Amino acid sequence: MIRDYIEFNGHRNTDFGLFLDYGSFEWQSAKHTRSSIAVPGLSGDRFYSDNKYDNVTETFPFLMETRDFSALEMQAQINYWLSAADNYMPLYFSSFPDYELQAILLVSRLSNG
């Protein structure tokens, strides 16, 4: 069975015994950044794009398989993996193999659900 994964900061979630929980997963799509301006004498607004996308917050819920480490050790390893980035880094999601996403961890929190 092939399992989807994310790859970030040199590791995949599967390296830590984490597997995507599709029952809780909802993909967020980025939208183009657009602005509008009302031009006197013309009907309707005029829209302009600066050819960039708005940021989105994506949550990847995972389930942990039993490993040879305690839950506390696993939490420390996972937090180090995800929080090591100070700026955007490439993130690869196996469901979209032709895309490189840019990601940064916003909240370092693990839930045992």
KOLLUMBA-396595 format. One record per residue: y, z, x of N, C-alpha, C in turn; residue in one letter; residue number from 1. Coordinates in steps of 0.1 Angstrom, whole numbers, plus 2048, in hexadecimal, padded with zeros to 3 digits. Each point is the difference from the previous one (the first is absolute). Example, Ala and Ser with C-alpha at 12.3 -4.5 7.8 and 13.67 -1.06 7.14 Angstrom:
<nodes>
<node n_c2="7C7" n_c3="84E" n_c1="884" ca_c2="80C" ca_c3="800" ca_c1="7F7" c_c2="80C" c_c3="800" c_c1="809" aa="A" i="1"/>
<node n_c2="80B" n_c3="7F9" n_c1="7FC" ca_c2="80B" ca_c3="800" ca_c1="809" c_c2="80B" c_c3="808" c_c1="7F8" aa="S" i="2"/>
</nodes>
This chain:
<nodes>
<node n_c2="7F4" n_c3="800" n_c1="808" ca_c2="80C" ca_c3="800" ca_c1="7F8" c_c2="80D" c_c3="800" c_c1="809" aa="M" i="1"/>
<node n_c2="808" n_c3="7F7" n_c1="7FE" ca_c2="80D" ca_c3="7FF" ca_c1="807" c_c2="80A" c_c3="808" c_c1="7F9" aa="I" i="2"/>
<node n_c2="807" n_c3="809" n_c1="807" ca_c2="80A" ca_c3="808" ca_c1="7FA" c_c2="80E" c_c3="7FC" c_c1="806" aa="R" i="3"/>
<node n_c2="80A" n_c3="800" n_c1="7F6" ca_c2="80D" ca_c3="7FD" ca_c1="805" c_c2="806" c_c3="80B" c_c1="809" aa="D" i="4"/>
<node n_c2="809" n_c3="7FC" n_c1="808" ca_c2="806" ca_c3="80A" ca_c1="809" c_c2="80F" c_c3="7FD" c_c1="802" aa="Y" i="5"/>
<node n_c2="807" n_c3="809" n_c1="805" ca_c2="80D" ca_c3="7FE" ca_c1="806" c_c2="7FF" c_c3="803" c_c1="80F" aa="I" i="6"/>
<node n_c2="808" n_c3="7F8" n_c1="808" ca_c2="800" ca_c3="802" ca_c1="80E" c_c2="80F" c_c3="803" c_c1="804" aa="E" i="7"/>
<node n_c2="802" n_c3="80B" n_c1="806" ca_c2="80D" ca_c3="805" ca_c1="804" c_c2="800" c_c3="808" c_c1="80D" aa="F" i="8"/>
<node n_c2="809" n_c3="7FE" n_c1="808" ca_c2="801" ca_c3="808" ca_c1="80D" c_c2="7F3" c_c3="800" c_c1="807" aa="N" i="9"/>
<node n_c2="7F9" n_c3="7F5" n_c1="801" ca_c2="7F4" ca_c3="7FE" ca_c1="808" c_c2="7F3" c_c3="805" c_c1="7FA" aa="G" i="10"/>
<node n_c2="801" n_c3="805" n_c1="7F4" ca_c2="7F3" ca_c3="805" ca_c1="7F9" c_c2="7FF" c_c3="7FB" c_c1="7F2" aa="H" i="11"/>
<node n_c2="7F4" n_c3="800" n_c1="7FB" ca_c2="7FE" ca_c3="7FD" ca_c1="7F2" c_c2="7FC" c_c3="80D" c_c1="7F9" aa="R" i="12"/>
<node n_c2="802" n_c3="801" n_c1="7F3" ca_c2="7FD" ca_c3="80C" ca_c1="7F9" c_c2="7F1" c_c3="803" c_c1="801" aa="N" i="13"/>
<node n_c2="7F8" n_c3="7F5" n_c1="802" ca_c2="7F1" ca_c3="803" ca_c1="801" c_c2="7FC" c_c3="807" c_c1="80C" aa="T" i="14"/>
<node n_c2="809" n_c3="800" n_c1="80B" ca_c2="7FE" ca_c3="807" ca_c1="80C" c_c2="7FF" c_c3="80F" c_c1="7FD" aa="D" i="15"/>
<node n_c2="806" n_c3="804" n_c1="7F5" ca_c2="801" ca_c3="80F" ca_c1="7FD" c_c2="7F7" c_c3="803" c_c1="7F4" aa="F" i="16"/>
<node n_c2="7F8" n_c3="7F7" n_c1="7FC" ca_c2="7F7" ca_c3="802" ca_c1="7F4" c_c2="807" c_c3="800" c_c1="7F3" aa="G" i="17"/>
<node n_c2="80C" n_c3="7F9" n_c1="7FF" ca_c2="808" ca_c3="7FF" ca_c1="7F4" c_c2="7FD" c_c3="7F2" c_c1="7FA" aa="L" i="18"/>
<node n_c2="7FF" n_c3="800" n_c1="7F3" ca_c2="7FD" ca_c3="7F4" ca_c1="7F8" c_c2="809" c_c3="7FF" c_c1="7F4" aa="F" i="19"/>
<node n_c2="806" n_c3="7F4" n_c1="7FE" ca_c2="80A" ca_c3="7FE" ca_c1="7F6" c_c2="7FA" c_c3="804" c_c1="7F2" aa="L" i="20"/>
<node n_c2="808" n_c3="808" n_c1="7F9" ca_c2="7FC" ca_c3="804" ca_c1="7F2" c_c2="807" c_c3="7F6" c_c1="7F6" aa="D" i="21"/>
<node n_c2="7F8" n_c3="7F5" n_c1="7FD" ca_c2="806" ca_c3="7F6" ca_c1="7F7" c_c2="803" c_c3="805" c_c1="7F2" aa="Y" i="22"/>
<node n_c2="7FA" n_c3="80B" n_c1="7FC" ca_c2="803" ca_c3="806" ca_c1="7F3" c_c2="80E" c_c3="805" c_c1="7FF" aa="G" i="23"/>
<node n_c2="806" n_c3="803" n_c1="80B" ca_c2="80E" ca_c3="806" ca_c1="801" c_c2="80A" c_c3="7F7" c_c1="807" aa="S" i="24"/>
<node n_c2="7FC" n_c3="7F4" n_c1="803" ca_c2="808" ca_c3="7F7" ca_c1="808" c_c2="808" c_c3="7F6" c_c1="7F7" aa="F" i="25"/>
<node n_c2="80D" n_c3="7FF" n_c1="802" ca_c2="808" ca_c3="7F6" ca_c1="7F9" c_c2="809" c_c3="7F9" c_c1="80B" aa="E" i="26"/>
<node n_c2="7FE" n_c3="7F3" n_c1="801" ca_c2="808" ca_c3="7F8" ca_c1="80A" c_c2="80E" c_c3="7FF" c_c1="7FB" aa="W" i="27"/>
<node n_c2="80A" n_c3="803" n_c1="809" ca_c2="80E" ca_c3="7FE" ca_c1="7FD" c_c2="805" c_c3="7F3" c_c1="806" aa="Q" i="28"/>
<node n_c2="806" n_c3="7F8" n_c1="7F8" ca_c2="805" ca_c3="7F3" ca_c1="806" c_c2="80F" c_c3="801" c_c1="803" aa="S" i="29"/>
<node n_c2="804" n_c3="7FB" n_c1="80B" ca_c2="80E" ca_c3="800" ca_c1="805" c_c2="808" c_c3="7F5" c_c1="7F8" aa="A" i="30"/>
<node n_c2="80C" n_c3="804" n_c1="7FD" ca_c2="809" ca_c3="7F6" ca_c1="7F9" c_c2="80B" c_c3="7FC" c_c1="80A" aa="K" i="31"/>
<node n_c2="805" n_c3="7F3" n_c1="7FD" ca_c2="80B" ca_c3="7FB" ca_c1="808" c_c2="80D" c_c3="809" c_c1="7FE" aa="H" i="32"/>
<node n_c2="807" n_c3="802" n_c1="80A" ca_c2="80D" ca_c3="807" ca_c1="7FF" c_c2="80A" c_c3="7F5" c_c1="7FB" aa="T" i="33"/>
<node n_c2="806" n_c3="803" n_c1="7F4" ca_c2="80A" ca_c3="7F6" ca_c1="7FB" c_c2="80C" c_c3="808" c_c1="7FB" aa="R" i="34"/>
<node n_c2="80B" n_c3="7F9" n_c1="801" ca_c2="80D" ca_c3="806" ca_c1="7FB" c_c2="806" c_c3="7F5" c_c1="7F6" aa="S" i="35"/>
<node n_c2="808" n_c3="805" n_c1="7F7" ca_c2="807" ca_c3="7F7" ca_c1="7F7" c_c2="80F" c_c3="803" c_c1="801" aa="S" i="36"/>
<node n_c2="807" n_c3="7F5" n_c1="7FC" ca_c2="80F" ca_c3="801" ca_c1="800" c_c2="805" c_c3="7F9" c_c1="7F4" aa="I" i="37"/>
<node n_c2="809" n_c3="806" n_c1="7F9" ca_c2="806" ca_c3="7F9" ca_c1="7F5" c_c2="80C" c_c3="7F8" c_c1="805" aa="A" i="38"/>
<node n_c2="800" n_c3="7F3" n_c1="7FD" ca_c2="80B" ca_c3="7F7" ca_c1="804" c_c2="809" c_c3="7FD" c_c1="7F4" aa="V" i="39"/>
<node n_c2="80C" n_c3="804" n_c1="801" ca_c2="80A" ca_c3="7FD" ca_c1="7F5" c_c2="800" c_c3="7F1" c_c1="7FC" aa="P" i="40"/>
<node n_c2="7FF" n_c3="7FD" n_c1="7F3" ca_c2="801" ca_c3="7F3" ca_c1="7FC" c_c2="7F2" c_c3="7F9" c_c1="7FF" aa="G" i="41"/>
<node n_c2="7F6" n_c3="806" n_c1="805" ca_c2="7F2" ca_c3="7FB" ca_c1="7FF" c_c2="7F7" c_c3="808" c_c1="7F7" aa="L" i="42"/>
<node n_c2="7F8" n_c3="7FA" n_c1="7F8" ca_c2="7F7" ca_c3="807" ca_c1="7F7" c_c2="7F4" c_c3="805" c_c1="809" aa="S" i="43"/>
<node n_c2="7FC" n_c3="80D" n_c1="7FD" ca_c2="7F5" ca_c3="805" ca_c1="807" c_c2="803" c_c3="804" c_c1="80F" aa="G" i="44"/>
<node n_c2="7F9" n_c3="809" n_c1="805" ca_c2="801" ca_c3="805" ca_c1="80E" c_c2="7FA" c_c3="7F6" c_c1="809" aa="D" i="45"/>
<node n_c2="804" n_c3="800" n_c1="80D" ca_c2="7FA" ca_c3="7F9" ca_c1="80A" c_c2="7F7" c_c3="809" c_c1="809" aa="R" i="46"/>
<node n_c2="7F4" n_c3="7FC" n_c1="803" ca_c2="7F7" ca_c3="809" ca_c1="807" c_c2="7FE" c_c3="7FA" c_c1="80E" aa="F" i="47"/>
<node n_c2="7FF" n_c3="80A" n_c1="80A" ca_c2="7FF" ca_c3="7FC" ca_c1="80E" c_c2="7F5" c_c3="809" c_c1="806" aa="Y" i="48"/>
<node n_c2="7F8" n_c3="7F9" n_c1="809" ca_c2="7F5" ca_c3="807" ca_c1="807" c_c2="803" c_c3="800" c_c1="80F" aa="S" i="49"/>
<node n_c2="7FE" n_c3="80B" n_c1="806" ca_c2="802" ca_c3="801" ca_c1="80E" c_c2="7F2" c_c3="7FE" c_c1="808" aa="D" i="50"/>
<node n_c2="7F7" n_c3="7FA" n_c1="7F9" ca_c2="7F3" ca_c3="7FC" ca_c1="805" c_c2="7F8" c_c3="80C" c_c1="807" aa="N" i="51"/>
<node n_c2="800" n_c3="80C" n_c1="7F9" ca_c2="7F8" ca_c3="80B" ca_c1="804" c_c2="7FA" c_c3="806" c_c1="7F4" aa="K" i="52"/>
<node n_c2="7F7" n_c3="809" n_c1="802" ca_c2="7F9" ca_c3="807" ca_c1="7F5" c_c2="804" c_c3="80F" c_c1="800" aa="Y" i="53"/>
<node n_c2="800" n_c3="806" n_c1="7F4" ca_c2="802" ca_c3="80E" ca_c1="7FF" c_c2="7F4" c_c3="807" c_c1="806" aa="D" i="54"/>
<node n_c2="802" n_c3="80C" n_c1="805" ca_c2="7F5" ca_c3="808" ca_c1="804" c_c2="7F8" c_c3="805" c_c1="7F4" aa="N" i="55"/>
<node n_c2="7F4" n_c3="802" n_c1="802" ca_c2="7F7" ca_c3="806" ca_c1="7F5" c_c2="7F9" c_c3="80C" c_c1="806" aa="V" i="56"/>
<node n_c2="7FD" n_c3="80A" n_c1="7F8" ca_c2="7F8" ca_c3="80B" ca_c1="804" c_c2="7F2" c_c3="7FE" c_c1="7FB" aa="T" i="57"/>
<node n_c2="7F6" n_c3="7FE" n_c1="809" ca_c2="7F2" ca_c3="7FE" ca_c1="7FD" c_c2="7F8" c_c3="80C" c_c1="803" aa="E" i="58"/>
<node n_c2="7F7" n_c3="804" n_c1="7F7" ca_c2="7F7" ca_c3="80B" ca_c1="803" c_c2="7F2" c_c3="7FA" c_c1="801" aa="T" i="59"/>
<node n_c2="7F9" n_c3="804" n_c1="80A" ca_c2="7F2" ca_c3="7FC" ca_c1="802" c_c2="7F8" c_c3="80D" c_c1="7FE" aa="F" i="60"/>
<node n_c2="7FB" n_c3="802" n_c1="7F4" ca_c2="7F7" ca_c3="80C" ca_c1="7FE" c_c2="7F2" c_c3="7FD" c_c1="806" aa="P" i="61"/>
<node n_c2="7FB" n_c3="80A" n_c1="807" ca_c2="7F4" ca_c3="7FF" ca_c1="807" c_c2="7F6" c_c3="80B" c_c1="7FC" aa="F" i="62"/>
<node n_c2="7F3" n_c3="7FE" n_c1="801" ca_c2="7F6" ca_c3="80A" ca_c1="7FF" c_c2="7FA" c_c3="801" c_c1="80D" aa="L" i="63"/>
<node n_c2="7FC" n_c3="80D" n_c1="804" ca_c2="7FB" ca_c3="802" ca_c1="80D" c_c2="7F1" c_c3="802" c_c1="7FF" aa="M" i="64"/>
<node n_c2="7F9" n_c3="7F9" n_c1="809" ca_c2="7F1" ca_c3="802" ca_c1="801" c_c2="7FE" c_c3="80C" c_c1="809" aa="E" i="65"/>
<node n_c2="7F5" n_c3="806" n_c1="7FF" ca_c2="7FC" ca_c3="80B" ca_c1="809" c_c2="7FF" c_c3="7FB" c_c1="80E" aa="T" i="66"/>
<node n_c2="806" n_c3="808" n_c1="809" ca_c2="800" ca_c3="7FD" ca_c1="80E" c_c2="7FB" c_c3="80C" c_c1="808" aa="R" i="67"/>
<node n_c2="800" n_c3="7FE" n_c1="80D" ca_c2="7FB" ca_c3="80B" ca_c1="809" c_c2="80C" c_c3="80A" c_c1="803" aa="D" i="68"/>
<node n_c2="80B" n_c3="7FF" n_c1="7FA" ca_c2="80B" ca_c3="808" ca_c1="803" c_c2="804" c_c3="808" c_c1="7F3" aa="F" i="69"/>
<node n_c2="806" n_c3="80C" n_c1="802" ca_c2="805" ca_c3="807" ca_c1="7F5" c_c2="80B" c_c3="7F9" c_c1="7F9" aa="S" i="70"/>
<node n_c2="803" n_c3="804" n_c1="7F4" ca_c2="80B" ca_c3="7FA" ca_c1="7F8" c_c2="80E" c_c3="802" c_c1="807" aa="A" i="71"/>
<node n_c2="801" n_c3="80B" n_c1="807" ca_c2="80D" ca_c3="803" ca_c1="807" c_c2="801" c_c3="7F7" c_c1="80C" aa="L" i="72"/>
<node n_c2="7F5" n_c3="7FE" n_c1="807" ca_c2="801" ca_c3="7F7" ca_c1="80C" c_c2="803" c_c3="7F2" c_c1="7FB" aa="E" i="73"/>
<node n_c2="7F9" n_c3="7FB" n_c1="7F5" ca_c2="803" ca_c3="7F3" ca_c1="7FB" c_c2="80E" c_c3="7FE" c_c1="7FC" aa="M" i="74"/>
<node n_c2="806" n_c3="80B" n_c1="7F9" ca_c2="80E" ca_c3="7FF" ca_c1="7FC" c_c2="809" c_c3="7FF" c_c1="80C" aa="Q" i="75"/>
<node n_c2="7FD" n_c3="807" n_c1="80B" ca_c2="809" ca_c3="7FF" ca_c1="80C" c_c2="7FF" c_c3="7F2" c_c1="806" aa="A" i="76"/>
<node n_c2="7F4" n_c3="7FA" n_c1="801" ca_c2="7FE" ca_c3="7F3" ca_c1="805" c_c2="807" c_c3="7F5" c_c1="7F8" aa="Q" i="77"/>
<node n_c2="7FF" n_c3="801" n_c1="7F3" ca_c2="806" ca_c3="7F7" ca_c1="7F7" c_c2="80F" c_c3="801" c_c1="800" aa="I" i="78"/>
<node n_c2="805" n_c3="80C" n_c1="800" ca_c2="80F" ca_c3="802" ca_c1="801" c_c2="806" c_c3="7FA" c_c1="80D" aa="N" i="79"/>
<node n_c2="7F9" n_c3="802" n_c1="80B" ca_c2="804" ca_c3="7FB" ca_c1="80D" c_c2="800" c_c3="7F1" c_c1="7FF" aa="Y" i="80"/>
<node n_c2="7F6" n_c3="7FA" n_c1="7FB" ca_c2="7FF" ca_c3="7F1" ca_c1="7FE" c_c2="80C" c_c3="7FB" c_c1="7F9" aa="W" i="81"/>
<node n_c2="803" n_c3="806" n_c1="7F4" ca_c2="80A" ca_c3="7FA" ca_c1="7F8" c_c2="80E" c_c3="804" c_c1="803" aa="L" i="82"/>
<node n_c2="802" n_c3="80C" n_c1="806" ca_c2="80E" ca_c3="804" ca_c1="803" c_c2="805" c_c3="7FD" c_c1="80E" aa="S" i="83"/>
<node n_c2="7F8" n_c3="7F9" n_c1="808" ca_c2="804" ca_c3="7FD" ca_c1="80E" c_c2="80B" c_c3="7F5" c_c1="800" aa="A" i="84"/>
<node n_c2="802" n_c3="7F9" n_c1="7F6" ca_c2="80A" ca_c3="7F5" ca_c1="7FF" c_c2="80E" c_c3="805" c_c1="7FD" aa="A" i="85"/>
<node n_c2="809" n_c3="7FD" n_c1="808" ca_c2="80E" ca_c3="804" ca_c1="7FE" c_c2="808" c_c3="7F5" c_c1="7F9" aa="D" i="86"/>
<node n_c2="7FA" n_c3="7F4" n_c1="7FF" ca_c2="807" ca_c3="7F5" ca_c1="7F9" c_c2="7F5" c_c3="7F7" c_c1="7FA" aa="N" i="87"/>
<node n_c2="805" n_c3="7F6" n_c1="7F9" ca_c2="7F6" ca_c3="7F7" ca_c1="7FA" c_c2="7F6" c_c3="7FA" c_c1="80A" aa="Y" i="88"/>
<node n_c2="7F4" n_c3="7FF" n_c1="7FC" ca_c2="7F5" ca_c3="7FB" ca_c1="808" c_c2="7F8" c_c3="7F7" c_c1="7F7" aa="M" i="89"/>
<node n_c2="7F9" n_c3="7F6" n_c1="806" ca_c2="7F7" ca_c3="7F7" ca_c1="7F8" c_c2="7F5" c_c3="808" c_c1="7F9" aa="P" i="90"/>
<node n_c2="7FE" n_c3="7FC" n_c1="7F4" ca_c2="7F5" ca_c3="806" ca_c1="7F8" c_c2="7F8" c_c3="7F4" c_c1="7FA" aa="L" i="91"/>
<node n_c2="7F3" n_c3="800" n_c1="802" ca_c2="7F8" ca_c3="7F5" ca_c1="7FB" c_c2="7F7" c_c3="806" c_c1="7F5" aa="Y" i="92"/>
<node n_c2="7FF" n_c3="7F8" n_c1="7F5" ca_c2="7F8" ca_c3="804" ca_c1="7F5" c_c2="7F6" c_c3="7F5" c_c1="7FE" aa="F" i="93"/>
<node n_c2="7F3" n_c3="804" n_c1="801" ca_c2="7F6" ca_c3="7F6" ca_c1="7FF" c_c2="7FF" c_c3="7F7" c_c1="7F4" aa="S" i="94"/>
<node n_c2="806" n_c3="805" n_c1="7F5" ca_c2="801" ca_c3="7F9" ca_c1="7F3" c_c2="80A" c_c3="7F4" c_c1="802" aa="S" i="95"/>
<node n_c2="809" n_c3="801" n_c1="809" ca_c2="809" ca_c3="7F5" ca_c1="803" c_c2="800" c_c3="7FC" c_c1="80F" aa="F" i="96"/>
<node n_c2="7F5" n_c3="7F9" n_c1="804" ca_c2="7FE" ca_c3="7FE" ca_c1="80E" c_c2="80A" c_c3="7F7" c_c1="807" aa="P" i="97"/>
<node n_c2="807" n_c3="7F8" n_c1="7F8" ca_c2="80A" ca_c3="7F7" ca_c1="806" c_c2="80E" c_c3="806" c_c1="801" aa="D" i="98"/>
<node n_c2="802" n_c3="80D" n_c1="7FD" ca_c2="80D" ca_c3="806" ca_c1="801" c_c2="800" c_c3="80C" c_c1="809" aa="Y" i="99"/>
<node n_c2="80C" n_c3="801" n_c1="807" ca_c2="803" ca_c3="80C" ca_c1="808" c_c2="80B" c_c3="807" c_c1="7F8" aa="E" i="100"/>
<node n_c2="7FD" n_c3="80D" n_c1="7FC" ca_c2="80A" ca_c3="808" ca_c1="7F9" c_c2="806" c_c3="809" c_c1="80B" aa="L" i="101"/>
<node n_c2="80C" n_c3="805" n_c1="7FD" ca_c2="807" ca_c3="809" ca_c1="808" c_c2="800" c_c3="80E" c_c1="7F9" aa="Q" i="102"/>
<node n_c2="7FC" n_c3="80A" n_c1="807" ca_c2="7FF" ca_c3="80D" ca_c1="7F9" c_c2="804" c_c3="80C" c_c1="809" aa="A" i="103"/>
<node n_c2="804" n_c3="80A" n_c1="7F9" ca_c2="803" ca_c3="80D" ca_c1="807" c_c2="7FC" c_c3="80B" c_c1="7F6" aa="I" i="104"/>
<node n_c2="7FB" n_c3="80B" n_c1="805" ca_c2="7FC" ca_c3="80B" ca_c1="7F8" c_c2="80C" c_c3="808" c_c1="7FC" aa="L" i="105"/>
<node n_c2="802" n_c3="802" n_c1="7F3" ca_c2="80B" ca_c3="807" ca_c1="7FA" c_c2="7FD" c_c3="80E" c_c1="7FE" aa="L" i="106"/>
<node n_c2="7F4" n_c3="803" n_c1="7FB" ca_c2="7FD" ca_c3="80E" ca_c1="7FD" c_c2="7F2" c_c3="803" c_c1="807" aa="V" i="107"/>
<node n_c2="7FF" n_c3="80A" n_c1="808" ca_c2="7F3" ca_c3="803" ca_c1="806" c_c2="7FA" c_c3="80B" c_c1="7F8" aa="S" i="108"/>
<node n_c2="7F7" n_c3="7FC" n_c1="7F7" ca_c2="7FA" ca_c3="80A" ca_c1="7F7" c_c2="7F2" c_c3="7FB" c_c1="7FC" aa="R" i="109"/>
<node n_c2="7F7" n_c3="809" n_c1="802" ca_c2="7F2" ca_c3="7FD" ca_c1="7FC" c_c2="7FD" c_c3="808" c_c1="7F4" aa="L" i="110"/>
<node n_c2="7F8" n_c3="7FA" n_c1="7F6" ca_c2="7FC" ca_c3="807" ca_c1="7F4" c_c2="7F1" c_c3="801" c_c1="800" aa="S" i="111"/>
<node n_c2="7FB" n_c3="80B" n_c1="7FC" ca_c2="7F1" ca_c3="801" ca_c1="7FF" c_c2="7FC" c_c3="800" c_c1="7F2" aa="N" i="112"/>
<node n_c2="809" n_c3="7FA" n_c1="7F8" ca_c2="7FE" ca_c3="7FD" ca_c1="7F3" c_c2="7FB" c_c3="805" c_c1="7F4" aa="G" i="113"/>
</nodes>
